Amino acid sequence: MKESSIKVGVITDQTGALSFLGIANANVAKMVVNDINAKGGLLGRLIDLYVEDSATTDSVAEAKAKKLVQQDQVDVIFGGIYSSTRQAIKGPAVVAGKKLYIYPEQYEGEECHPLLFCTGPVPAQQVESMIPWLMQKTGAKKFYCPSADYIWPRTMNRKLREVAAARGGSIVGEEYFPLEHTDYKATVDKIMSSGAEVVFNTTVPPGAGPFLEQLYNSGFTKRGGHLVCTYFEENFLNFFPAAQVEGLYSCLDYYQNVSDPFSKELLSQYDKLYPGSAKFTAGSAATGMYRGLKLWEAAVKEAGSLKQEDVIKALDHAKITQGPGGPAEMVPGQHHVRMNMYIAQAKNGTFEIVKNLGVMDPKECMQTAT
């Protein structure tokens, strides 16, 4: 009797506020799975992809996770962008469903569950690498933190405070707003009067647009101020007039002008398959989705079966020699990825890499053996 197909579930925001990112994740999942199937599948079995739209709504993500586990009985689940969405998926998928879950987005770190692996950058790979470089390059010591009110900005700001303080810097203002907040006049006035040299922005769409416009209109960057937004990439740059984000610094695991041959080949393949669609970028979790699927594939091959405990054991040290931005590997015991990181700066509406930071460790919590 022929063995049945392997079932892979993907939950991503194909509609709603994050659809311009979520569509890219769905595209990448289809691209990778089609490639694997074209080569005969995994362990001689084809992969069936179940793509669910979480609609940028956590209750929808939760319901889709339940469906994938209970109804479709998938072997593994990928997806989620917002940290709150990860938590919504985690309940039915991991806690209740005891299912392997791979989360592809950059996030605040500190996720520590034996069934959960993360394939995007964390604060040690972004803040710890970028802020010392920026302080040295610009001489800046005073940071202002306009922030969305949820766990990711709070954790990033805490890490920023540690890293800046260790080098004689300080946070001169830290404020939190609902995601959809639009009136930042009072905050921009405080930024301008505080002597802040760097705005470390963790407001997110839909509030990020009004904030960046109001900050630009204040003349902050014209007077020599620096703007940092670690999650910004090519998808986001498209949404703003180039002048508003000119000079903005970001720090991610990949940008489209990373020049290694494999990264260029991957981007070319994606653009041919999905012309004019959501871009293949790091901030959207598309790179983490690619990396996650390929690391999982490597783990299944090593395990020689889909038995979850064997796959997890292999995934704990899985490596890929090629990927967006370079090779990547799970740090044994941490369930997070060691990978190349880059600092890029917005210039005339595109990102130019200003510093290749090389391989960075995630420095996340060690798992206890299950």
N, C-alpha and C positions, 0 to 999 in steps of 0.2 A: 504493500500500500504506500502510495506517495504521501510524504509528509505535507501538512498544510502550510500555507504561507506564514511568514513572520508579520506580525501586526505592530505597526509603529503609529502612535498617536501624537498629533501636534495640535496644541491649542495656541492660537495667536490672534491678535486684534486686527481682523480684516475689515472691520467697519468701526465707526466711532472715532474719537479724537486721535488715537494712535494708529489709525489704519495706514498712514504713509510709512510707518515702520513695520507694522504687523504683516502687511502684504509681502514685504521683502522676505520675512521669515518663512512664510508659506512657499514663496518662490524657491528659496534655497533648499528647503526640505524636499520639494518635488525634484529639483535638479540633482541633488545628491542621491536620492533614492532611485531615480531613473538611471543614473550612472551605475549604481551598484547592481540594479536589475539587468542592465544591458550587458554586464560582465558575468551574468549567471546567478546573481543574487548572493545570499549569505548561507554558508553551509549547504549549498545546493538548493536552497529554497528562495523563492521570490519574496520581496517585501511588499505588503499592502499598506499604503499610507492613508491614515484617517486624519484629515485636516478639519479642525473645528474652529469656528469664529467665536472668540470671546467678546467681541463687540466693545472693547474698552470698558467692560462692566464686570466687576469682580463676581457678582452673583451668577452671571452667565458663565464665566470661566469655571466656577465651582460646579455648576450643573453639567458642563461639557466634560469635566474631569470624571465625574460620577458615571456619565454615559460611557466614556472610553473604557473605564475599569469594569463596570458591571455588565454592560450590554455588548460592547465590542470585544472585551477581554484582550486588550492590547498587551504586548510584551514590555513596552517601555513608553513613557510619555515625555515629550519635549515641549517647551514653550513658556509663555508669560513674559511680559516686559516690566510693568510696574511691580515693585516689591509686594504690594498688597495683592496683586494678581497671583504672584507666586504662592503667597499664603492661602489664597482661595483655592488654588489647584492642589496644594499640599494636603489639605484636610481630607478630601475624598480619595486622592490618588495615593498618598504616602501613608498618612496616619490610619485611615480606615481601610484603604485598598491594598496596603503593603506592596506598592508597585514602585519600581525604579523610576525616578523622575530626574530629568536633566534640564537645568535652568540656564538659558543661554545669555542673559543680559548682564551688562556691567551693573553692579549694585553695591550696597553698603557692607557686604561681607557678613560674617558671624552666623551664617547658616550652617548648622552642624547636626545633620541627621544622617544615619547610616545608609538610607536609601536615596539621598539627594546629592547630586553632583552639580557643580556650577562651572560654566565654561566661558564666562566673561570676566573682565577686570574688576578688582576690588580696591578699596582705599590704599592699601600698601603699594599697589602697582600704579596708582594715579597720583594721589596726594604726596606720598613719601618720595616719589621720584621727581615730580614736577616742581613742587614748591621750593625746595632748596635750589634747583636750577634757576628758577625765576627770580628768587631773592638775590642770588649771586649776579645774575645777568643785569638786573635792573636797579639793584640797591634798595628795592622796596621792602618796607617793614610793617606797614599798616594795612590791614585787610578789613573789608566790610563784606558782610555775608547776608544778602537778601535771599530768602529761602522759601521753598514750598514747605508746608507743614505736614511732613510725614517722616518716616524713619530714615530714608536715604540721605536727605539734606542734613538731618541732625547728626548722623554718624560721620558724614564727610566733614562737617564743620568741627566736630570734636577732634577728628584726626588732623585737620588744618591747624587747630589751636596748638596741639602738641608739637607738630612739625615746625610751625612758625616760632613758637616760644623757645624751642631748643636752639634757634638761630637768632634770638634777640628781637623777634617780631611779635606782633600782637593783633588780635581781632578788636577793632575799635567800634564795631557795630554788628549785631546779629539779630535778624528779625525773621519771623515766620508768618506766612500768609496762606489762605486757602488757595488751592490750585488755580481756581478761576479768577482770583483777585486781579483787578486791572488798574487801580489808581495808586501809582507809586510816587506821586509828587512829594509827599512828606519824606519818604525814604530817600529819594534822590537828593532832596535838600540836605538831609543829614549826611549823606555820602559826601556831598560837596563841601559841607562845613566841618567834617570830621578830620580832614587831612588824610583820608584814605587814599592810598596809592594803588591798591588792587581791589577790584570788586570780584569776589569769588561767588559767582552766581549759581544757585541751585534752584531758582524758580524754573518751572517746567511748563510746557504747553497745557492749557491755553494762556496762562498768565505770563509766560516768558516774553511773548511778543510785545505787549504793552510796556513791560519793564525795560526791555532793551531799547525801545523807541524813546522812552522818557529819559533814560540814562544818556543816550546819544544826544538828544536835544539839549541836555544840561551842559554839554561841552566837556564832560569828564575825560574822554579820551583825547580830545583836542588839547587839553591842558597837560597831557602827559600821563594820564591815568591808564592803568592796564586792566583789561577785562579777561577773566578766566571762566571758562565753562567746560568742565571736563567731558561732558557727554556730547558736545557739539560735533557734528560731522557733516558730510556733504548733503544729506537729506535736509538737515536743519538750515544750513546756509542758504538753501534755495528759498526759504520762507521769508527771508529778510532782505531789505535793500542792502546792497553790499556795504554802503557807507556805515550803516548801523553796527555792523559786526567786524568792520575793518580792524585788524590787529588782534582780534580775539584769540586767546590761547586755549588749546584743548589737549587732552592727553588720553590716547586710546591705543588699542592693540593693532590697529590697522587704519590707514587712510588710502584713498584711491591712488595717490601718487607714490605709494611704497613701490620700489622699483625691482624687487626680486622677480625673476622670470615666472615663478609659479603664481604669485599674487596677480601679476598682469594677465596671465593666461586665464585665471579664475574669473577675473573681472570681465574679460572679453567674452568668455563663455556665458556668463550671467547676462551681460548686456545684449548678446545675440538672442538669447532665449526670451528675455523679458524687456524688449526695447520700450523706453518711455514709461516703464513701471517704476515702483518704489526702488530706490537705488540700493546696491549692495554696499553696506557700510557697517562700521563697528558699533556706533551708538544705537543702532536699531536692533541689535542682537543678531543680525544676519551672520556676522563672523562667528559668534558664539554658537549659532545654530549649525553652521558648517562644521566647526571644530567638534561640537558635541556629537553629531551624527558619525563623524569619522572616528572619533575616539571610541564610541560605542561599537562601531563596526570592528575596530581592531580588537576590542575586548571580547566580542562574540567569537571572532576567529580564534583567539587564544584559548578561550574557554572550550571551544569545540561543541558548545551546546547553548541553548537559551535558558538553561536552568539559572534562575536569577542570582542565586548566591555565588555561582561560578563566574557569571558575567561581572558582578560587582567586584569580586576578588581580582579579576583581570583589569577592570576599569580603574581600579585604585592606582595602577602604575602604567596605564595605557599611554602610548606615544604616537604622534604622527610626525613624519619627517618633513611634510609640506603642509602648508595651510595659509590662510590669509594673514599676511604680516610675518610669516615664517613658521618654523616648526612649533609644536606645543606638546606638553606632557602633563599628566596629572601628577601632583606632588603626593607621593605615597602617604596615606593617612589623613590627608587634608581635604580631599574631594574638590580641590580647586586647581587651577591650571597655571603652570609656569610657562610664560610666553614673552615674546618681544613686546616692548611698549615704545610709543613714539609721542613726542610733543610736536604739535602742528600749530601754525598760525594762519588765520584768515587773511588772504591778500587778494583784493579784487574779486571777491566772491568764490574763491577756491581755497583749499587748504594746502599749504606748503609745509613739508616736514622740516622743522628747524633743529630737531635733536632726535637721533635714534638712541634710545636709552639702553638698547640691548635686552637681554633676558632678565625679567623681573620675577621674583617669587611672590606668591599671594600672601604668605605669612598668616594663614588662617588656622582655625582650631584643629587640633588633632582628633581624629575619630577613635573611639574605643572599638575594639573588635566586637562584631555582633555575634 
